[in-house]
Amino acid sequence: MAHNVPVAAGRAAEAVTTKMTARDVNVFYGAKQALKNVSIDVSRENVTAFIGPSGCGKSTFLRCFNRMNDTVDSAQVSGRIQLDGKDIYSPDMDVVQLRARVGMVFQKPNPFPKSIYENIAYGPRIHGLARAKPDLDIIVESSLRRAGLWDEAKDRLNESGTAMSGGQQQRLCIARAIAVDPEVILMDEPCSALDPIATAKIEELIDELRGKYAIVIVTHNMQQAARVSQKTAFFHLGSMVEYGDTSMIFTNPVQTRTKDYITGRYG
Ligand SMILES: Nc1ncnc2c1ncn2[C@@H]1O[C@H](COP(=O)(O)OP(=O)(O)OP(=O)(O)O)[C@@H](O)[C@H]1O
């Protein structure tokens, strides 16, 4: 069950819906500890950004939220991660269903080598969300519309997704995630392979999707974190050093390490 908690002090009390919680999460790759005792709540109303220098564990933590680290043989995850109060690491959790509920968009756009239509239709079909072609047509159109891609894609639905520009491919991947009706979307540096115009479009899209899905974004780009997120977590050497309202993290951080990072002293 989702539960409502008040927003931290400093803003008018506004109910937020906690979608996912992480408690005391540790991750090891073999003997090397990549994440140390990290706890956080992720809400639907706020975009949450993970920032920090290279290798600090941002992607490792993000991948815990839909058990993507299961695919890494050496990775050992401990602690508790819940989606709507249910432990996603419990033995009865269906990982395929989980990854539909908690979708992921990667650094490099990775459309299937299939038509634009099929890129979107594939997930709903295998998850049984559509019985017949007209139902799929509706899902394809609404997903592409939500991802801000319909006008560019509607006359080329049978062309290959891989023939689109990089920015369009990334919006296609977001549409593909949306098509299976997720509750959470994880984005791992979704703009790092894109030019500034395509990046701006993805950032606008994130803003439009806010509130419809809980969104967590890993980014190297601090301006991007400041532009798209309402909550920011700063990581360093596997620990979450500071977490709070994005405006506070960027203007008045409590920890010296956060201040040093955002003022460019290291990174
Ligand atoms: N599959 C893996 N096997 C072994 N070690 C790994 C693996 N993936 C990540 N690591 C290590 O875990 C630590 C955290 O890596 P992670 O990719 O989570 O950091 P990050 O903050 O996302 O970095 P970047 O911004 O460079 O992507 C690093 O020391 C990295 O070398």
PDBQT file of the ligand as one rigid body, heavy atoms in Angstrom, charges set to zero:
ROOT
HETATM    1  N1  LIG A 301      29.523  -4.987 -12.816  1.00  0.00    +0.000 N 
HETATM    2  C1  LIG A 301      30.431  -4.526 -11.963  1.00  0.00    +0.000 A 
HETATM    3  N2  LIG A 301      31.411  -5.324 -11.476  1.00  0.00    +0.000 NA
HETATM    4  C2  LIG A 301      32.323  -4.862 -10.599  1.00  0.00    +0.000 A 
HETATM    5  N3  LIG A 301      32.357  -3.610 -10.127  1.00  0.00    +0.000 NA
HETATM    6  C3  LIG A 301      31.407  -2.758 -10.566  1.00  0.00    +0.000 A 
HETATM    7  C4  LIG A 301      30.400  -3.171 -11.500  1.00  0.00    +0.000 A 
HETATM    8  N4  LIG A 301      29.597  -2.101 -11.748  1.00  0.00    +0.000 NA
HETATM    9  C5  LIG A 301      30.078  -1.083 -11.006  1.00  0.00    +0.000 A 
HETATM   10  N5  LIG A 301      31.169  -1.470 -10.294  1.00  0.00    +0.000 N 
HETATM   11  C6  LIG A 301      31.943  -0.646  -9.367  1.00  0.00    +0.000 C 
HETATM   12  O1  LIG A 301      31.096  -0.155  -8.365  1.00  0.00    +0.000 OA
HETATM   13  C7  LIG A 301      31.378   1.214  -8.071  1.00  0.00    +0.000 C 
HETATM   14  C8  LIG A 301      30.150   2.054  -8.322  1.00  0.00    +0.000 C 
HETATM   15  O2  LIG A 301      29.858   2.049  -9.707  1.00  0.00    +0.000 OA
HETATM   16  P1  LIG A 301      28.583   2.759 -10.333  1.00  0.00    +0.000 P 
HETATM   17  O3  LIG A 301      28.566   2.472 -11.796  1.00  0.00    +0.000 OA
HETATM   18  O4  LIG A 301      27.403   2.420  -9.540  1.00  0.00    +0.000 OA
HETATM   19  O5  LIG A 301      28.947   4.287 -10.058  1.00  0.00    +0.000 OA
HETATM   20  P2  LIG A 301      28.353   5.594 -10.704  1.00  0.00    +0.000 P 
HETATM   21  O6  LIG A 301      28.319   6.597  -9.629  1.00  0.00    +0.000 OA
HETATM   22  O7  LIG A 301      27.082   5.304 -11.413  1.00  0.00    +0.000 OA
HETATM   23  O8  LIG A 301      29.486   5.961 -11.738  1.00  0.00    +0.000 OA
HETATM   24  P3  LIG A 301      29.386   6.649 -13.185  1.00  0.00    +0.000 P 
HETATM   25  O9  LIG A 301      28.867   8.007 -12.935  1.00  0.00    +0.000 OA
HETATM   26  O10 LIG A 301      30.798   6.636 -13.668  1.00  0.00    +0.000 OA
HETATM   27  O11 LIG A 301      28.472   5.779 -14.008  1.00  0.00    +0.000 OA
HETATM   28  C9  LIG A 301      32.563   1.590  -8.946  1.00  0.00    +0.000 C 
HETATM   29  O12 LIG A 301      33.734   1.450  -8.196  1.00  0.00    +0.000 OA
HETATM   30  C10 LIG A 301      32.509   0.586 -10.066  1.00  0.00    +0.000 C 
HETATM   31  O13 LIG A 301      33.796   0.330 -10.584  1.00  0.00    +0.000 OA
ENDROOT
TORSDOF 0
